[in-house]
Amino acid sequence: MANTKSALKRAGIAERNRLRNKAYKSAVKTLMKKYFNAVAAYTANPTPELNQEVQDRLSEAYGKIDKAIKRGVLHPNNGARKKSKLAHRLKPLAQTAVE
């Protein structure tokens, strides 16, 4: 347990930051799941509306990941890996749409 005033303050700040980071990480995971569900729906029934939904979800997820990196919640390589995972799911669908 913290014994000094400054140590108590640092413990409080660390807890505040932990909760903020937890919220960002949770939001990133939620947006990624929404994106994966949208991709699954688009795969089952490719329509222009569902394609737009996929693009919107991708944009939201990218934005939240970038914001988390900027705030120091995620390491840049971790964020890049998450964005790559999102893009990788869409790649086969984009190739079939072009052909």
Secondary structure, DSSP 8 states (H G I E B T S, - for coil): ---SHHHHHHHHHHHHHHHHHHHHHHHHHHHHHHHHHHHHHHHHS--HHHHHHHHHHHHHHHHHHHHHHHHTSS-HHHHHHHHHHHHHHHHHHHHHHH-
